[in-house]
Each structure stands twice: as structure tokens, then as C-alpha cells.
């Protein structure tokens, strides 16, 4: 199974073309909330963005991730508390709705990426619906590997640093419970943490 994220040939060309033509690329730091406006959408040039929403109780709900080439923005959903938070240093390109409407290639690329995001969200919904927390965590780790993983000699390395709280929020459990199960998986040799706190799935 291929675990590294896929890329579309035209999207790579498009990103490089925008860069060479001087289209503004904006930098956001890890943890900095990205502004979401109705008049256009963002495309990730480099880095990873966590997409989510907030319950009225203040609990975070994970909706998916935007990877290099992916599009995201308020225009693509109707959630009142939609949030986009960089999981790493991230570079973004802004497109107005007019630019998308007048470019067939850009619109087709966005459609492909939106379909990928829908699949992500459906997988996350299926995981959260599982009764056993251990099953939720195992399936979530598998999804992490597919979406954010990079094959290495040691296993599949998740390319962003995730805390136990990040993982607990994703599978709808407490940090204490997530830490306990992660510790068990680590003792079994199924996962490990690098010295700089990246997760590796064996």
C-alpha cells in the first residue's frame, strides 16, 4: 500500500507557474489560525493544514487535512465555526472565485481535490462511529499514514508533529485514554516516537 500523498502533474506545474509569475504566496506559522473569507479559496503550496469545527461546548471536531495542492476555504462549506490551523509552517496561494470560474484547468483540479477531501471526511466519520476506542485509534493511525505519511526505513513517518490531545480529539476520547492506548501500541512495537516527537507507524 502506498502511504505517501499523491500529486497531480498539472497542479505542480500550476503552482510553479504562479510562483514564477509573481502570484503572492502567503506564509502562516504552525498553530496560527488562517483567515477564511467568502470571496475565494486557499490552495496549499507547501505544508499541512488541519481543518475542523467547534461545537458550542468548545470541543474540536476534526474534518480532515489539506495537503500540498489541496484547496480549502469557507466557500466550500456552510459550517459557522469552520477553522483552518497549520500543522506545520505552511505556504498558501489565494484564488478569487472569478479566477476559478474562468479557468477550466483550475476548476478541474479543484474538483479532484474536493473529491479527495470528501473521502477523508467520510473515513473520519466512519472511524468516530466505531464503538471500541482501540478500533478508532487503529483505524485513525492507518488513515494518518495514508494521508500524512512518508515511507522510511523505520516505518511510516507522520510528517507533522501531533500531540496526544490532537489524536484524542480526532477519535472523540480523552487525552488520558488516548495516551494509555498509544503507550500500549508503543510497547507492542507497533508505533514509536522519534526524538523530535514525530510519530512512526511500524
TORMARBA-826839 format. One line per 5 residues: number of its first residue (from 1); their letters; for each residue z, x, y of C-alpha. Coordinates in steps of 0.001 Angstrom, whole numbers, m for minus. Each point is the difference from the previous one (the first is absolute). Example, Ala and Ser with C-alpha at 12.3 -4.5 7.8 and 13.67 -1.06 7.14 Angstrom:
1) as) 7800/12300/m4500 | m660/1370/3440
END
This chain:
1) xxxxx) 0/0/0 | m964/1305/3424 | 3011/m192/2307 | m1254/1523/3222 | m1309/m2462/2614
6) xxxxx) m3746/m650/87 | m2279/544/2982 | m3319/m1534/1043 | m2733/2528/947 | m1075/m1923/3100
11) xxxxx) 3567/m272/1304 | 453/3768/m19 | m3275/388/1883 | 1036/m2699/2473 | 3346/1599/743
16) xxxxx) m1546/3412/590 | m2697/m1561/2191 | 2615/m1752/2141 | 1933/3233/376 | m3095/1979/1032
21) xxxxx) m1069/m2684/2486 | 3381/132/1685 | 1423/m3345/m1119 | 3708/182/654 | 2209/760/m2994
26) xxxxx) 3659/m848/554 | 2949/1751/m1573 | 3182/m1771/m1120 | 2987/1749/m1512 | 1832/m991/m3183
31) xxxxx) 2220/m3025/620 | m1566/m850/3378 | m1064/m3635/154 | m3742/m399/588 | m951/m2618/2644
36) xxxxx) m1980/m2903/m1450 | m2315/m1951/2317 | m2230/m3045/m494 | m3124/1532/1570 | m860/2457/m2782
41) xxxxx) 1119/1936/m3065 | 1072/3512/m953 | m1633/2264/m2568 | 1939/2861/m1559 | m1663/3356/521
46) xxxxx) 2774/2053/m1602 | 3436/m825/m1420 | 1650/m3090/m1485 | 1378/m3168/1589 | 2475/m2451/m1523
51) xxxxx) m828/m3644/748 | 2679/m2651/m136 | 1788/m2921/1558 | 3574/m1012/782 | 1883/m3046/m1204
56) xxxxx) 2052/m1843/2584 | 3012/1497/m1816 | m1255/3459/942 | m1070/1020/m3515 | m3207/2028/m245
61) xxxxx) m2835/m1128/m2269 | m2649/2507/m1106 | m3576/m1335/202 | m1910/3165/m853 | m1233/3329/1322
66) xxxxx) m2887/1066/2201 | m1539/3248/m1267 | m2735/2215/1482 | m3027/m2190/870 | 2062/m3230/m249
71) xxxxx) 106/m2650/2729 | 3026/m1978/1156 | 1065/m2082/2955 | 1427/m3264/1248 | m3487/m1556/51
76) xxxxx) m158/224/m3806 | 3079/m2192/m629 | 2104/m2791/1508 | 3512/1335/m580 | 2167/m238/3136
81) xxxxx) 2028/3121/m851 | m2716/2272/m1389 | 895/3715/221 | m1813/3303/m537 | 2144/3131/m407
86) xxxxx) m1408/3494/m717 | 1328/1585/m3184 | m1285/3347/1237 | m1677/1380/3091 | m2974/m2329/358
91) xxxxx) m3245/86/1980 | m1641/m3342/817 | m3263/m1241/1506 | m82/m3285/1947 | m2955/m2411/m322
96) xxxxx) m513/m3029/2205 | m1123/m3252/m1619 | m3337/341/1815 | m643/3380/m1641 | 616/m1493/m3441
101) xxxxx) m2180/m3050/673 | m2961/2140/1127 | 143/2593/m2817 | m1088/m1144/m3457 | 1122/3265/m1624
106) xxxxx) 3418/m139/1621 | 482/m3657/m941 | m980/716/m3625 | 2370/2946/m172 | 2816/m2115/1408
111) xxxxx) m689/m2731/m2571 | 237/2508/m2864 | 3298/1317/1318 | 1454/m3470/588 | m784/m916/m3610
116) xxxxx) 1882/3116/m1105 | 2978/m1014/2153 | 30/m3517/m1510 | 202/1546/m3465 | 2920/2152/1158
121) xxxxx) 1917/m2993/1312 | m656/m2038/m3158 | 1349/2868/m2113 | 3131/202/2156 | 535/m3765/m281
126) xxxxx) m310/184/m3785 | 2523/2852/m111 | 2610/m1778/2138 | m313/m3099/m2226 | 1116/1934/m3105
131) xxxxx) 3485/m962/m1167 | 1244/3398/m1178 | 576/2524/2789 | m869/2853/m2376 | m3420/m1582/m571
136) xxxxx) m512/m407/3731 | 778/3648/624 | m2201/1318/m2817 | m2980/m2072/1126 | 615/922/3635
141) xxxxx) m13/3710/m850 | m3277/m487/m1851 | m1492/m1747/3046 | 1305/2760/2270 | m1777/2555/m2150
146) xxxxx) m3272/m1912/200 | 164/m618/3742 | 1759/3052/1449 | m64/2509/m2845 | m1599/3411/m364
151) xxxxx) m446/1650/m3401 | 1842/3329/m340 | 1008/2301/m2860 | 3478/m1556/26 | m1151/m3632/31
156) xxxxx) m1091/m2529/2595 | 1446/967/3382 | 566/m2797/2507 | m1480/1309/3241 | 2670/m1427/2303
161) xxxxx) 3785/345/m50 | 1686/m3209/m1121 | 3725/m680/112 | 1932/m1969/m2587 | 291/m2732/2637
166) xxxxx) m3817/m136/382 | m340/m518/m3736 | 2838/m2541/m138 | m1623/m2071/2759 | m3332/57/m1822
171) xxxxx) 1423/m1420/m3251 | 2508/m2359/1634 | 3230/1589/m1140 | 2887/1978/1484 | m104/3715/721
176) xxxxx) 2898/553/m2425 | m1907/m1666/m2843 | m3221/1847/782 | 1865/3326/110 | 1619/m710/m3369
181) xxxxx) m3301/m768/m1741 | m1808/2906/1676 | 2773/2297/m1209 | m464/m1269/m3546 | m3761/608/160
186) xxxxx) 624/3498/1341 | 2387/811/m2865 | m2669/m1217/m2434 | m2492/2403/1587 | m2314/m2799/1170
191) xxxxx) 324/857/3687 | 1237/2903/2113 | 540/810/3662 | m1326/3176/1552 | 2199/2180/2200
196) xxxxx) m1600/m1542/3082 | 664/m3534/m1368 | m3422/m1071/m1253 | 2/m2181/m3088 | m1903/1143/m3082
201) xx) m769/m2434/m2822 | m395/1722/m3339
END
